Amino acid sequence: MRYPSAFATLAAVVLAGCGSDSGGSTDSTAGEVADAMPPAELAAGGSAEAVVISPRTYTSGSAKVKVTGFFEVDGAQQLGQSGLTDDDQTWIPYGTSGAQELNLLFTNSTAMAEHGVTIGLGPYTVTATSTSGECRTKVDVTPTLVTGRYSCTGSTGYNNQTGQMGEVDIEVEFSAGS
């Protein structure tokens, strides 16, 4: 399955500057987000280790998101349209991209050793990556589940209506079952 080139281009932009600390197990179940992981268990930003995810379609899952600073978000969202991993690319959407409501997109590229999350709420957007110095991340992959955690301090948020930018801190936990 291939996505249209515009989608692939968007994914490439979102993925710029990512990486991961990949584990092999998780205690979470599909459709549920695991309890908060203590920050000491998250990998420091700057890692360039690839997260390997086998081809699959995601049918269940949820994300918990907290953003503080330039804009504020504290909520949860269910898996939106089905996500997928095809070849070495992964897209897992929560909510609807561009909507006024909370939405999140997890992206991964094995070939580029990159993964990240993009959080949106109305006109506000922030992209967090595992290779940015402000983020600590952990992504776990099993044959039927992908879970992840991001903890970032000082990420750049953007308001597309005013063109203003500002710093935000984020905490994200997500799960996606296939």
C-alpha positions as CSV (number, residue, x, y, z in Angstrom):
1,M,0.0,0.0,0.0
2,R,1.4,3.4,-0.9
3,Y,0.2,6.9,0.2
4,P,-0.1,9.8,-2.2
5,S,3.1,11.8,-2.5
6,A,1.6,14.8,-0.6
7,F,1.1,12.6,2.4
8,A,4.6,11.1,2.1
9,T,6.0,14.6,1.9
10,L,4.1,15.7,5.0
11,A,5.3,12.6,6.9
12,A,8.9,13.4,5.8
13,V,8.6,16.9,7.2
14,V,7.0,15.7,10.5
15,L,9.8,13.1,10.9
16,A,12.7,15.5,10.4
17,G,15.0,15.2,13.4
18,C,13.7,12.1,15.2
19,G,15.3,8.9,16.6
20,S,14.4,6.4,19.3
21,D,15.2,4.2,22.2
22,S,13.3,1.0,21.3
23,G,12.4,-1.7,23.7
24,G,10.9,-5.1,23.0
25,S,8.1,-5.4,25.5
26,T,5.3,-3.5,27.1
27,D,2.8,-4.0,30.0
28,S,0.1,-2.0,28.2
29,T,-2.9,-3.6,26.4
30,A,-4.4,-2.4,23.1
31,G,-6.7,0.5,23.5
32,E,-5.3,1.5,26.8
33,V,-2.5,3.9,27.7
34,A,0.0,2.6,30.3
35,D,0.5,4.4,33.6
36,A,3.0,7.2,33.5
37,M,6.6,6.1,33.2
38,P,9.0,7.7,35.6
39,P,11.3,10.1,33.7
40,A,14.4,8.1,34.7
41,E,13.2,5.3,32.5
42,L,12.9,7.4,29.4
43,A,15.9,7.7,27.0
44,A,17.5,11.1,26.7
45,G,17.0,12.9,23.4
46,G,19.7,12.6,20.7
47,S,19.4,8.8,20.1
48,A,19.5,7.6,16.5
49,E,18.5,4.0,17.0
50,A,15.8,2.8,14.6
51,V,12.5,1.5,15.9
52,V,11.6,-1.6,13.8
53,I,7.9,-2.1,13.4
54,S,6.6,-5.0,11.2
55,P,3.9,-4.1,8.5
56,R,0.5,-3.9,10.1
57,T,-2.7,-2.0,10.4
58,Y,-3.7,-0.4,13.7
59,T,-7.4,-0.8,14.7
60,S,-7.4,0.3,18.4
61,G,-5.6,2.6,20.7
62,S,-5.5,5.8,22.6
63,A,-3.3,8.7,23.5
64,K,-3.0,10.9,26.6
65,V,-1.5,14.3,26.0
66,K,-0.5,17.2,28.3
67,V,1.0,20.4,27.0
68,T,1.8,23.4,29.2
69,G,3.3,26.8,28.3
70,F,2.6,28.8,25.1
71,F,-0.6,26.8,24.8
72,E,-2.4,24.3,27.1
73,V,-3.8,20.8,26.4
74,D,-4.7,18.1,28.9
75,G,-6.8,15.4,27.4
76,A,-7.1,12.0,25.7
77,Q,-7.9,10.9,22.2
78,Q,-8.8,7.6,20.6
79,L,-7.2,6.2,17.5
80,G,-8.7,8.1,14.5
81,Q,-8.7,6.6,11.1
82,S,-6.7,3.3,10.9
83,G,-3.0,3.8,11.1
84,L,-0.5,1.6,9.4
85,T,3.1,0.5,9.0
86,D,4.1,-0.2,5.4
87,D,7.7,-0.8,4.4
88,D,9.6,1.2,6.9
89,Q,7.1,4.0,7.4
90,T,4.5,4.2,10.3
91,W,1.6,6.6,10.7
92,I,-0.7,6.3,13.7
93,P,-3.3,9.1,14.0
94,Y,-5.4,9.9,17.1
95,G,-8.3,12.2,16.4
96,T,-8.5,14.1,13.1
97,S,-5.5,16.1,11.9
98,G,-6.3,19.8,11.6
99,A,-9.4,19.6,13.7
100,Q,-10.3,22.0,16.5
101,E,-10.2,19.1,18.9
102,L,-7.0,17.5,20.3
103,N,-5.2,15.3,17.7
104,L,-1.9,13.5,17.7
105,L,0.1,11.7,15.0
106,F,2.9,9.3,15.8
107,T,5.3,8.7,12.8
108,N,8.3,6.4,12.5
109,S,10.9,5.7,9.8
110,T,13.2,2.8,10.3
111,A,15.5,3.8,7.4
112,M,15.9,7.3,8.8
113,A,16.1,6.1,12.4
114,E,13.5,8.6,13.3
115,H,10.2,8.8,15.2
116,G,8.1,11.6,16.6
117,V,4.8,13.0,17.6
118,T,2.9,16.0,16.3
119,I,0.2,17.4,18.6
120,G,-2.5,19.7,17.3
121,L,-5.4,21.7,19.0
122,G,-7.2,24.2,16.9
123,P,-4.6,26.6,15.5
124,Y,-1.8,25.3,17.8
125,T,0.8,22.7,16.8
126,V,3.9,21.2,18.3
127,T,6.2,18.4,17.0
128,A,8.4,16.5,19.4
129,T,11.1,14.1,18.4
130,S,13.4,11.7,20.1
131,T,16.6,13.2,18.7
132,S,15.8,16.8,19.8
133,G,17.7,17.7,22.9
134,E,14.6,18.6,24.8
135,C,12.9,15.2,24.6
136,R,13.2,11.9,26.3
137,T,11.4,9.0,24.5
138,K,10.6,5.3,24.7
139,V,8.8,3.2,22.1
140,D,8.0,-0.4,22.7
141,V,7.0,-2.8,19.9
142,T,5.4,-6.3,20.2
143,P,3.8,-8.4,17.4
144,T,0.4,-6.8,18.1
145,L,1.1,-3.5,20.0
146,V,3.1,-0.3,19.8
147,T,3.3,1.9,22.8
148,G,5.3,5.1,23.3
149,R,6.1,7.9,25.8
150,Y,7.5,11.3,25.2
151,S,8.6,13.8,27.8
152,C,9.8,17.1,26.4
153,T,10.8,20.4,27.9
154,G,11.1,23.6,25.8
155,S,9.6,22.3,22.5
156,T,8.5,25.0,20.1
157,G,4.7,25.5,19.7
158,Y,3.2,27.4,16.9
159,N,-0.1,29.2,16.3
160,N,-0.9,29.2,12.6
161,Q,-3.5,31.9,12.9
162,T,-1.2,34.5,14.5
163,G,2.2,33.2,13.3
164,Q,3.4,33.4,17.0
165,M,5.7,30.8,18.4
166,G,6.5,29.9,22.0
167,E,7.9,27.2,24.2
168,V,5.8,24.3,25.6
169,D,6.5,21.3,27.7
170,I,4.8,18.0,26.7
171,E,4.0,14.6,28.2
172,V,2.5,12.0,25.8
173,E,1.6,8.4,26.2
174,F,0.1,6.3,23.4
175,S,-0.8,2.8,22.5
176,A,-1.9,1.3,19.2
177,G,-3.1,-2.3,18.7
178,S,-3.2,-4.3,15.5
